[in-house]
Amino acid sequence: MIVVTGATGNVGRTLVRTLAAAGHPVTAVSRHIQDAGADVPAGVRAVAADLGTPAELKDALQGAKALFLLVAGDDPAGVLAQARAAGVGRVVLVSSQGVGTRPGGAYEHAERFEQAVAASGLDYTILRSGGLDSNAFAWAEPIRAQRIAPAPFAEVGLPFVDPDDVAAVAAAVLTEDGHTGATYVLTGPAPTTPRQRAAAIAEAIGAPVTFVEMSREEAKAQMTQFMPPAVVEGTLAILGAPTAEEQQVSPDVERVLGRPAAAFGVWAERNAAAFR
């Protein structure tokens, strides 16, 4: 049994389907899993639990051999203690590239999870994801309503990664040997700018989309409505003034999967309906 936390999210949803399609028994966990029944394939066990309350995972972890873990909640040691008690032998943590490039600060929370996983005594692999292509869903409403895509830092390129590639790497390291103790950085195949991503969505939907450059302060005000201030500052720092390492394409997706990472345009084509 493989337990997938965050099972209704951009990565977890695809990971559950990938594992189930390959014949692996899966338990899908999220706080509101019963409200998202359509996202859970037939034959997958669905359990509602909150990573912020590790005791809630006890039922989900029964019989599990591997755990896919999000950086969520404030008690990674408690979650991992529950996993050990249930007999879990392998944990795969999806973390952030920022832990390596900007330790502390906005990424202190993810860093604590990585440290807890490394000290857990379990076989582990850490996946440090770059920015996800699915962040572009923030444009879904303005593109549908006004055919505009607002964002700051129009010409700053970053190699955003397709969440389906993150899920594919997670499936591989959860089910294959040879990844214990590894930390993989997951990026797309090339840096793209916000302006280029808007153009790719326009091509995918077959309609013009006007890119509207926001100021840093406008973006900050918008992001602060749904993100903690420290995370907002950390995110804007990467988006606006990335380090050379943050702009570099990592070989790790291809190293694990034996194929190149998918381009942003592939993600846009697959999700075009959200923007029409």
N, C-alpha and C positions, 0 to 999 in steps of 0.2 A: 504494500500500500504506500502511495506517495501522497502526502498532504500538501496542498497548495493554498497558502494564505494570500489574501488579496485576489481571490479567485474571480471576481467580477470586474477587475481593473483592466487597463489596456494591455498589460503583459500577462496577468494571471488568467484572463479569459482564454486567450490563445493557448497558453501553456496547458490548461486543463484539457482543452480539445485535442491538442497534439498528443498528450500522454494517453488519453482515453482511446484515440484512434489507433495508437500503437499497441493497444491491448493491456496497458498497465492499469491496475486498480487505483482509483483516485478518490481522495476526499477533498472536496472544494470548500474552502472556508472564507467567509467574509462576515462582516457585522450584519448585513442585510441580505444574506443569501436567499432567504425565502421570498424576498421581494423581487428577486432576479431569476426566477425559475427558468425562464426562457434561455438564460445564458449557460445553463448547466446541462451537458449532454446526458442522454439516457444512460443509465448504468453508473453514473457518477454519484457518490454519496455527498450530500450537501449538509453542512453543519454551520450554524450561526455562532460566531464567537468573535470576541474583541481581543486583539493582541495586547491592548492596554490592561487586560485582566487575565494573566496567564492561566489561572485555574479554569477559565472557560474552555481552554484547549484540551483539557483532559480527555473528553469524549472523542474529539476529532483525531487525536493522536493514537488512539488504541489500535494496535496492529500495524502501525506505520513503520516503515524502514527508512524513509527519506522525507525531508521537510524542505519546502521552498518558503523562504522567510522574507518578509518585507521589513523595511525600517519603519516600524510603527509602534506606538506605545512608548513607555518609558522604562520597561523592565526586561531588557533582553536576557539577562541572567535567569529571570524567572521563567521566561518562555523556553529557554534551552534546558533548564532543570526539568520542566515538564516533558520535553522531548526525550531526555536521557531516561527518565523514569518509565516512559512508554516503550523504550527499546529502540528508539530511532538511532540509526548509525551514521546517517549522512545528512548534512544541512547545506543548502545553497542559499546564500544571502544576496539579494539584489540591492546594491548600495549605489553610491554616486561617485562619478569621476572626481568630483570636488574634494573628496577625502584625500586623494593623492596630490591634487594640484593646489588645494587651498585648505590645509588641515586646520582644525579648530574653527572658531567663528560659526558661520552658518552651517558648517558640515560636522560640527562636534557631535551632534546626535547620531549621524550615520557612523562616525568614527567609533563611538562607544559600542554600537552594534557589531562592527567589525572586530573590535577587541574582544568582545564577549564571545563571539563565534570562534575566534582563534584560540581562546582559552577554555572552550567548552569540553575538550576531550573527544569531540565527535570528528569524523572525517568532514572536511568542509571545503567549499569553494566560494570565493567572493566574486561577484559580478559588479564591476563599477561601470554603470551606464552613463554615457553622455546624455545630452538633451534628447528627448524623444520626439520623433516626427509627429506624434499625436498631440503635442503641445499646440499644433496648428488648429486643433478643434476649437480653440478660443476664437478663431475667425469664423466659425460656422454661421453664427447668427448675423454678423455684419456683412458677410459675403452673400448669404441668402437674401437679406433685406435690402442691402444697398450696393452690393458688388464692390465693397471696399475691404481692404485688409490692413488694419492699423497696427503698427509696431514701432519700437525704437530701433536705432542702430541699423539703418537700412542696408548698409554695405559691409557689415561685419559678418564674416562667414564662419560657421561652425559645422562640424561633421555630425549633425543629428543622426540618430539611429532609429530604424524601424522597430517598434515594440515587438513585432512578430519575430524579428531576428533575436532580440533579447530572449523571447520565449523559446525559440529554437535552441539557443545556446543553453538555456536553463534545462530544457528537456534532455539535451545531450549529457550535461554534467551530472544530472540526477540519475541517469540510467546507465552511464558508461564508466568504466574504470579509467584511471590515469589522470584525474583532475584534482586529487586530494592536495590541499594546501595551496592551490593556485589562486591567483588574483588576475582576472581578465578585465581589460578595459574595452568596452563595447561602443563603437562608433559606426557611423555610416561610411560609405566609400569615398566621400569627398565633402569638403566644406560647402555649404550653401548659405547665402544671405537671406534675410527676411524677404527682400524684394524678389529674389529668385524663387523662394518657396511660394510666394503669392502667384508668380507667373506659372509655376508648375500646377497649382490648383486651377488657375484659369484654363490651362490647356486640358486638364482632366475633365472639367465640366463643360468645356466648349463654349465659354462665355468670358467676356473681358472682366478682369478684376483690377481695380485701381489700388495700388499700394499707397498708404498714407503714413508718412513718417511722424511718429510721436516724439515729443521731447522725453528726456529721462524722467523729469518730474511728472509728466502726464502718465508715463508708464508706471512709475512708482505709486502714484495715487490709485491707479486702477488695480494693481497687484496687491496693494495693502488691504484691499477689501476681502481677500480670501487667503492671504499668506501672512505668516508672522513677519514682523519687520526685519529681523536678522536674515531670514530666508530671502526676502525681497532684495535686500542689499547684496547678498551673495549672488543671487541670480542675475541682477543687473550688472554686477561686476564682470561676470563671465560673458554675458551677452554683449556688453559694451567694450570691455577691455580684456579679451581673453589672452591667456598666456600662449606661448608657442606650443606648449604641450597640449593645451585644450583645443587648439586648432589642428593638431596633428591627427591623421587617420591611423587608427590602431589596426594591426593585423589580426587581432584576436578572434573576431567573428569568423573570418576565413580559416584561421588556424583550427578552430573547434569544428566548424561545419563543413570544411572542405569546399566552400564556395564563397564568392564575394558577398559582402553585405549589400542589401538592397538600396537603391537610390531613393531619394525623397519622392521622385515622380512615381515610383511604384506604389508607395504608400498613398499618394494623392489619387491615383487611379482607383485603388482598391476602396477608398473612402469617399469617392466623388459624390455619392448620394447625400452625404451630410452637408454639402455646400451648395446643392442645387436649389 
